[in-house]
Amino acid sequence: MAADYSAWIDRETIRHDVVTERTVVTFNETLRPHLFTPVADQPGTLGLHWCVAPAIHPPENLGPDGAERKGLFLPPIPLPRRMWAGGELEIFAPIAAGDMISRHSRVGEVSERRGASGPLCIVPVHHDIHAAGVLAVRERHDILFRGEAVASAPKAILETRAPAQVLWRVEASSLLLFRFSALTFNGHRIHYDLPYARDVEGYGGLLVHGPLQALLALNQAAILLGQAPRRFIYRCLAPLLAPQVFTVESTATELGVETALFDAAGVRTLAATATA
């Protein structure tokens, strides 16, 4: 019988922050040259919202994986492994140095299902991020909880793909992962603790952050659109491990831009669509 998480639905929290010059500079220097450069009054620093007003807890409020302990804001899902599964963004206004930030977060409807590797639980978290008193980003962030690592987990399928209009080759180095963890104040050990990622969670290396992949896809899509997307939807499809060189590939369509990330073996790890 499915667990009852109804008491956790619509649980809310509000966090505040100030965007400093250092935040913007460290963001730009960590991600460049893979950033959209805005013109006029268009929103820039796309993805900066993932670096402001993070959850900050003392060590006793962290789980064994280094992330926020379940049962504080998120429901007490018994499954031990958590992943960034995907999400959706609506972008309304820029976030800039000096802005006062307010992040209003709310737990959505929890869903349980059974996947190829066992039980899964998806917890959507909805965020309204205001910058300088204006709604800048509205986000749905889907968190996936899974059971213990399974040695015989199915392999992702290689795909054939047409040449992209824009293609980046990005080095997934341990340094990039460390700097992005620092930018987002993300303590999840799968991104920097190789023995933990390998021996406890069962991965073949460190994991590239879901929001880092999404951020790259978002900025590349904006370059092809010629402006910041109004709507951006993405799904994480397979683990992207470090170290390796992966690609970010975008193609314009009648509706907007289709973007995907592929690891060095050709496995699609993220798929996204962006519309103006």
C-alpha positions, 0 to 999 in steps of 0.5 A: 500500500502506498504511503500517505504523504498528504500532510506534506503537500503544500508545505512551504518555506521562504528563503532570502538572499542578496545577489553579490558581485562575487556570486555573479563573477564566480557564476560567469567564470565557472560556466563561460564560455557556455553562457548566453549574452543578453542584449538590451533588457533581456534576462541574462545570467540564465540559471543563476537562480539555482545559485541564490537562496539555497537551503542552508542547514547545520550538519545535524540536519543533513542526511548520510548523502550530504543533502538536506535530511528528509522530514524537514521540508521534504517528506520522509521518503524511505528510499535512500537515493535521490536524483534531480529528475527534471523540471520546468522553468518560466523566465520573466525577468533578469537576476542581477548583482544587488538584487534582493532575492525571495524564494518561495518553495512549496511541495507538490503532489507526491507520486509513487511508481515502480521502475525497472530497478524497483520502487520510485518516488517523485516529489515536485517542488515549486519555486517562485523566485523574486528578484528586486521585488519582481517575479523573475523565475517560476520553477518546478523541480522534480526530485526522484527517490530510488532504492539501493543501487542495483548491480544489474541496472539496465544500460542506457540505449545509444541513439543516432542523431542528426547534426546539431546547429549548435554543439559544445564540447564540455569537460566534466572535470572534478574541478567543474563539479566542485565549483558548481557544488560550491556555487549552489551550496549543494552538499550531495556527495555524489558530486565530489566524494568518489568512494561514496558515489561508487561504493554506496550509490553504485555509480561508475564515477562522480555525477554531473549535477542535473541543474548544471546540465540544464543550465548548459542546455538553457544557455545554448537554447537561448543562443539559438533563439536569440533571446532568453526562453520564456519556457524551458522544460527538461528531463534527466534521462541517464547519469552523466559521469565525470571525468569525460567530455560530453556534448550539448547539442541544439537544433531549432524547430518550428516551435522553438529549440530542442536541446540534448546532452550526450556523454562520450559514448553517445548516451543521451543524458538530458533532453530539453525544449525551449520556447520564446 
